[in-house]
Amino acid sequence: MNKNNANDGGANASGGRRKRVLILGGGFGGLYAARRLGQTLGRRADVEVALIARENYLLFTPMLHEVAAGDLNPADIVAPVRKMVRNARLIQGEVTGIDVQAHVVCYRVGALRQPREITYDHLLIALGSETHYFGMSDVEAVAATMKSLADAALLHTRMVAALEEAAQDTDAERRRHLLTFVVAGGGFAGVETVGAVNDFLRDAIRHYPELHSSMLRVVLVHSGELVLPELNERLSRYTMQKLSGRGVELRLGARVSGYRAGMVLVTPGEPIGSMSLIWTAGATPAPVLSSLNVEKVKGRLKVNEFLEVAGQEGVGWAVGDCAAVPDGDGFHPPTAQHGMREGVAAARNIEAAVTGGQRVPFRFSTIGQLASIGHRVGVAQVLGMRFSGLAAWWLWRTVYLAKLPGFSKKLRVAIKWSLELLFPREIEQLVTFRDLDRVEKLGALLRATRSEAEVQASQGLRWQEDSSRRGSVSRPSGVENHVGH
Ligand SMILES: Cc1cc2nc3c(=O)[nH]c(=O)nc-3n(C[C@H](O)[C@H](O)[C@H](O)COP(=O)(O)OP(=O)(O)OC[C@H]3O[C@@H](n4cnc5c(N)ncnc54)[C@H](O)[C@@H]3O)c2cc1C
């Protein structure tokens, strides 16, 4: 890491150096921390709060499956960071490296992915997790995932495209493969996804005279004997019974082990011919953390009860899915309800570090767990009480509507949900194969422009080395010292 390219911090009105609190990641952990820090330290002249986030919105993941099912639009379940966070500098960028010794973070911005660096006095890492394929590159190449907004929107498009193609296909086997959908993973994301996929397909197929719902095959592959293992056994069994009753085939005690020639390989068991594999069976901490030289627990950054990264006390904190946060003998689970509270708790401790106050340990017990499993049925375990059926589904909608950030979004979702009781779901294929071809061409053009820019930047670097030999001082092109503007 080139310390010369890093900024030494902005200056305040009296010309003194401002301390910088830098937050990485705009998800539940990072955003709620940035919101609080903006309201406290962000108002001070001697502190700058900065947030680097890949997206300029907070994605409300609990409602992702509603977008896949076509019940909600993508914009309904996101909240703009710039409206949520005040008194903080927002940088849309991709973090590419963290140097905890030099207190420097490297990141890239814009379509050309221009490299930048920024220094910090205090760092909060909230980079979340990414889909993990356990080294199965064949699965990674074909599978749809349920992690981002685009994932959910594309899954919806993919289901409509499969129905349209199956309606035109006269080859019986190919048609069967087009109408078979396999979801891997029986945790919350997998069960909610399979419920949404099944509901959508069974509703939509009625509009295709060439097809019949008996032609659909929706399979859930899960390595355990009970889905939703985090819940009480009775609720897990209820979920399995409801899914089976709605036509979902359960392959329990089995794993997806690959994808070859149009077949989802399942171990143990028969392969399943399908063009649509949806992978929700694994998560791993953000890859950029793998090279970070600090203590970890299964890839997650080890933190103490004050959420300080081991060895970085008073300087570095970590929260959310990328952090192993101690809870008695174990660790807190990676959920949104924990991530946002950890973010606020870390923000408090960062304030204490800056102002010399008292640190507060993070203590939190899961309030409840809720899942919507399709066809207006849910399961819920809240404060030790258990609910299932319509009551749990209603509770799910009420709780998550209340938690969705922003009044306008809440209102929009409430209206959509009410309309959905009266009107059938949308079945438009908003992205066609022609659109995909155009996106691919644009992607190729972008990649070529990026490589050209990188070649030019490296030539600039060489030129700098040559000219510095002649005693001149220069900066390599493509690397800007942007901080403090
Ligand atoms: C389908 C699904 C359903 C879920 N349902 C629930 C639920 O009902 N209830 C619940 O409590 N939890 C739920 N979760 C879990 C919950 O979403 C996570 O636990 C929570 O988002 C973790 O918060 P976080 O801030 O750690 O990570 P995230 O919210 O994932 O945020 C991390 C942020 O960092 C960004 N980032 C990552 N790498 C980089 C990089 N290199 N550079 C820049 N930015 C980067 C990401 O883009 C993201 O914006 C669900 C998750 C999924 C996938």
The ligand as a MOL file (V3000), in Angstrom:
LIG
                    3D

  0  0  0     0  0            999 V3000
M  V30 BEGIN CTAB
M  V30 COUNTS 53 58 0 0 0
M  V30 BEGIN ATOM
M  V30 1 C -32.5880 -13.6810 1.5650 0
M  V30 2 C -32.2270 -13.2380 2.9450 0
M  V30 3 C -33.2170 -13.0900 3.9050 0
M  V30 4 C -32.9070 -12.6830 5.1910 0
M  V30 5 N -33.8970 -12.5400 6.1070 0
M  V30 6 C -33.6170 -12.1030 7.3460 0
M  V30 7 C -34.6540 -11.9120 8.3000 0
M  V30 8 O -35.8230 -12.1530 8.0010 0
M  V30 9 N -34.3200 -11.4400 9.5350 0
M  V30 10 C -33.0230 -11.1650 9.8900 0
M  V30 11 O -32.7700 -10.7240 11.0090 0
M  V30 12 N -32.0070 -11.3630 9.0130 0
M  V30 13 C -32.2740 -11.8160 7.7500 0
M  V30 14 N -31.2550 -12.0090 6.8490 0
M  V30 15 C -29.8650 -11.8160 7.2860 0
M  V30 16 C -29.4620 -10.3390 7.2100 0
M  V30 17 O -29.7120 -9.8180 5.9300 0
M  V30 18 C -27.9930 -10.1780 7.5260 0
M  V30 19 O -27.6860 -10.8110 8.7270 0
M  V30 20 C -27.6370 -8.6970 7.6160 0
M  V30 21 O -27.8260 -8.0940 6.3620 0
M  V30 22 C -26.2100 -8.5140 8.0920 0
M  V30 23 O -25.9100 -7.1450 8.1410 0
M  V30 24 P -24.4240 -6.6710 7.7680 0
M  V30 25 O -24.4050 -5.1890 7.8910 0
M  V30 26 O -23.4300 -7.4620 8.4860 0
M  V30 27 O -24.2560 -7.1030 6.2350 0
M  V30 28 P -25.0400 -6.6060 4.9740 0
M  V30 29 O -26.3790 -6.1170 5.3300 0
M  V30 30 O -24.9170 -7.7090 3.9840 0
M  V30 31 O -24.1820 -5.3610 4.5010 0
M  V30 32 C -22.8610 -5.4650 4.0530 0
M  V30 33 C -22.6430 -4.3460 3.0680 0
M  V30 34 O -21.2690 -4.3010 2.7200 0
M  V30 35 C -21.1740 -4.1860 1.3210 0
M  V30 36 N -19.8820 -4.7140 0.8850 0
M  V30 37 C -19.4350 -5.9800 0.9570 0
M  V30 38 N -18.1940 -6.0610 0.4600 0
M  V30 39 C -17.8680 -4.7970 0.0630 0
M  V30 40 C -16.7080 -4.2290 -0.5180 0
M  V30 41 N -15.6380 -4.9560 -0.8070 0
M  V30 42 N -16.7100 -2.8980 -0.7720 0
M  V30 43 C -17.7950 -2.1220 -0.4840 0
M  V30 44 N -18.9150 -2.6110 0.0800 0
M  V30 45 C -18.9400 -3.9370 0.3410 0
M  V30 46 C -22.3460 -4.9600 0.7730 0
M  V30 47 O -22.6270 -4.5690 -0.5510 0
M  V30 48 C -23.4380 -4.5720 1.7770 0
M  V30 49 O -24.0570 -3.3780 1.4020 0
M  V30 50 C -31.5490 -12.4140 5.5390 0
M  V30 51 C -30.5570 -12.5540 4.5720 0
M  V30 52 C -30.8830 -12.9430 3.2870 0
M  V30 53 C -29.7870 -13.0780 2.2570 0
M  V30 END ATOM
M  V30 BEGIN BOND
M  V30 1 1 1 2
M  V30 2 1 2 3
M  V30 3 2 2 52
M  V30 4 2 3 4
M  V30 5 1 4 5
M  V30 6 1 4 50
M  V30 7 2 5 6
M  V30 8 1 6 7
M  V30 9 1 6 13
M  V30 10 2 7 8
M  V30 11 1 7 9
M  V30 12 1 9 10
M  V30 13 2 10 11
M  V30 14 1 10 12
M  V30 15 2 12 13
M  V30 16 1 13 14
M  V30 17 1 14 15
M  V30 18 1 14 50
M  V30 19 1 15 16
M  V30 20 1 16 17
M  V30 21 1 16 18
M  V30 22 1 18 19
M  V30 23 1 18 20
M  V30 24 1 20 21
M  V30 25 1 20 22
M  V30 26 1 22 23
M  V30 27 1 23 24
M  V30 28 2 24 25
M  V30 29 1 24 26
M  V30 30 1 24 27
M  V30 31 1 27 28
M  V30 32 2 28 29
M  V30 33 1 28 30
M  V30 34 1 28 31
M  V30 35 1 31 32
M  V30 36 1 32 33
M  V30 37 1 33 34
M  V30 38 1 33 48
M  V30 39 1 34 35
M  V30 40 1 35 36
M  V30 41 1 35 46
M  V30 42 1 36 37
M  V30 43 1 36 45
M  V30 44 2 37 38
M  V30 45 1 38 39
M  V30 46 1 39 40
M  V30 47 2 39 45
M  V30 48 1 40 41
M  V30 49 2 40 42
M  V30 50 1 42 43
M  V30 51 2 43 44
M  V30 52 1 44 45
M  V30 53 1 46 47
M  V30 54 1 46 48
M  V30 55 1 48 49
M  V30 56 2 50 51
M  V30 57 1 51 52
M  V30 58 1 52 53
M  V30 END BOND
M  V30 END CTAB
M  END
